[in-house]
Amino acid sequence: MQLIKESARNSVILRLILIGVLSLLLLIPTGMISSIVYERESRSQEAINEVSSKWSNEQTVAGPILTIPYKKYLKDKDNPTKVVETISYAHFLPERLDISGNIEPKMLNRGMYDVVVYNSKLDLSGGFKAPDWSKLNINPADVFLDQASVSLNIPDMRGIKEKIAFAWNGAAINLEPGVQGDIGKYLDLTVPIQYNSDSERFGEIMPIKGIMPDTVSVSGSGVSAKVPVSNDVSYNFKLVLDLNGSQRLNFLPLGSETNVEIKSNWSNPSFDGTFLPDERDVTDSGFTAKWKVLQFNRNYPQSFAELSNSSLIGSAFGVKLMVPVDQYQKTSRAVKYAILMIALTFLIFFFVEIFNRTRIHPFQYILVGLALVLFFTLLLSISEHLGFNYAYLISAASILLMTSLYTKTVFKNTRATIILSLILIAIYTFIYTILQLQDYALLIGSIGLFFILAAVMFISRKINWYEVGGRENG
């Protein structure tokens, strides 16, 4: 029995199996850290939503839209011979829509979280053609021209900071809260945004990770005014809008030709939505972006009484003022390399056992493994206050120092300790490089793993694995 116990203690296969089991067990606390990263990211989003709701939510400027009521005749479904007269609405979009403005960002804080809000000053101008009722199969005699109104849709009315100056064919007109007609039903559509594996917004499908989706929805809220309209006159308009919002400012390309030019001193914009800028200039001092969208680029006409689908809001485009805080995404990616860190460190310990004929107790493996797992907790907690780069440096240096001092007492060999420390430095540097190079992460990672495997094969090339256990016994 003593011989069996001694043989089991010196068996290379059993030690390798034990190292593998310990590595897998350490994935349990690693998974718990992943849950913490997700929870902290969700809390950050909650803080952003709370601040945005008190300042003013993201805004989507939709309009102006000319709305004119008309008589519509329907057959009574209970009595097909009887015709029922109802009121419906025809909507006309601008022939030309020019928007220019400036976005002034401002940082607000909620605990340790930063939230970007803004004030925008926008100038809207353009013109409407005379209503063409033949395209809508409407009899001009059934139209209530005296009830015509112009509406500008704004999702969060709290963002309006000054009285809106509106001119219709040069005449000043007072706008009132609320929109006329049924235009709201074409604008009350939430468009969820697709994220990639790192929660970065880039499309229009659906969110992941359980975070509430960003939206570009415009409800039927806004301002409107009755305007004089006739069937044979074109109309020009000018409008000045002072608007607060949070994070994102969007526009709808409602003109037959829509031109948008936006400037800001914010240096981290993200241009998204259905259309990207035709021209953009992003520097450390701010950005300028210009869009030109034609009616042929979207899927709805310039005039309609009914749309086959609520496609207006789906054409939204604009800019998001991004806060350059990516610690949660990078920490989440770093945690995915935990098994690599643990396996390589344990492999180094194993080779020290083989070459130095030193026994390392499984408990000592566990302590070193827990230290490696603790690195990710330090990385997450410190990055929330100092940023990812400083957090990575501090966490890696702390774990390296602690591990090196501990392994010196375990190995009782200064040379082996120095080699272990240098290898750990190389591992942490390698993973940091992968985290910074998102586009080339897979390529660099594959090449790195190739060289790691090659190094292991080179180091172990002359080991006679059948004699290792016996040699240690002797």
Sequence and secondary structure as in RCSB ss.txt:
>XXXX:A:sequence
MQLIKESARNSVILRLILIGVLSLLLLIPTGMISSIVYERESRSQEAINEVSSKWSNEQTVAGPILTIPYKKYLK
DKDNPTKVVETISYAHFLPERLDISGNIEPKMLNRGMYDVVVYNSKLDLSGGFKAPDWSKLNINPADVFLDQASV
SLNIPDMRGIKEKIAFAWNGAAINLEPGVQGDIGKYLDLTVPIQYNSDSERFGEIMPIKGIMPDTVSVSGSGVSA
KVPVSNDVSYNFKLVLDLNGSQRLNFLPLGSETNVEIKSNWSNPSFDGTFLPDERDVTDSGFTAKWKVLQFNRNY
PQSFAELSNSSLIGSAFGVKLMVPVDQYQKTSRAVKYAILMIALTFLIFFFVEIFNRTRIHPFQYILVGLALVLF
FTLLLSISEHLGFNYAYLISAASILLMTSLYTKTVFKNTRATIILSLILIAIYTFIYTILQLQDYALLIGSIGLF
FILAAVMFISRKINWYEVGGRENG
>XXXX:A:secstr
 HHHHHHHHH HHHHHHHHHHHHHHTHHHHHHHHHHHHHHHHHHHHHHHHHHHHH   EEEEEEEEEEEEEEEEE
 SS TT EEEEEEEEEE  SEEEEEEEEEEEEEEETTEEEEEEEEEEEEEEEE    GGGGT  GGGB GGG EE
EEE S GGGB S  EEEETTEE   EES  TTGGGGT      EE TT  EEESS   TT         S EEEE
E    TT  EEEEEEEEEEEESEEEE   SSEEEEEEEES S EEEEES   SEEEEETTEEEEEEEEEGGGSSS
 SEESS SS  SGGG EEEEE     HHHHHHHHHTTHHHHHHHHHHHHHHHHHHHT    HHHHHHHHHHHHHH
HHHHHHHHHHH HHHHHHHHHHHHHHHHHHHHHHHH  HHHHHHHHHHHHHHHHHHHHHHH STTHHHHHHHHHH
HHHHHHHHHTTT  HHHHHHHHH 
